[in-house]
Amino acid sequence: FAVALAFWVPVDDGRLIMFLDTAMAMGVVAGLVFVLKTQVGRLMTGMHKASTTDALTGTLNRGAFQQRLNETLASPDSHPFVLALLDLDHFKRVNDRHGHPAGDRALQRFCEIVHAEARLGDALGRLGGEEFGLLLADTDLAGAHSFADRLRATVARETAAGEVGLTVSIGLAQSAPWIEADELLRSADVALYSAKAAGRNRVAVHGELTPA
């Protein structure tokens, strides 16, 4: 428009001044559009994060974790991997004795420990209350068991002298190309129940009789 105006307006009518005014106005408009686009992008990013992240712990929420599990199972390059279900032992007592704010801080501390121990490609999600899911990528049961037992010991050690002492029970289930997400979750849940039934603060593997 500025170029067209430069050719259309006669020189004695202030063509140069109008050209500069138009160019300046277009520059201001372009700047405003850029700022608005940036703000909208940030808003969209924030909305996406809010829809996939647990507000308290910063981990994936249940829906996002389920989607991650489905995508991992569907990927031809994702096997083997192990699904771990982690449940904090007697957590209701924590809320009853110390209050819900202390319970919230304990959940946050637990997630900090898991993130510090897990690898970059692993995915942690809060499935509800004090139960979490952890996808251990490119891992077999032996490697997952070693990691889970180390994590279990670290949680107990790192929280023993803190505001709230925690222990965690962990159930492990191995992926396979023919296994669907619901079946894998059930298998890990059976293993988790086995760990709790054996006395808690243990790691159990689906299909094995004796939790470690």
Secondary structure by P-SEA (a helix, b strand, c coil): caaaaaaccccccaaaaaaaaaaaaaaaaaaaaaaaaaaaaaaaaaaaaaaccccccccccaaaaaaaaaaaaaccccccbbbbbbbbcaaaaaaaaccaaaaaaaaaaaaaaaaaaccccbbbbbccccbbbbbbccccaaaaaaaaaaaaaaaaaaaccccccbbbbbbbbbbcccccaaaaaaaaaaaaaaaaaacccccccccccccc
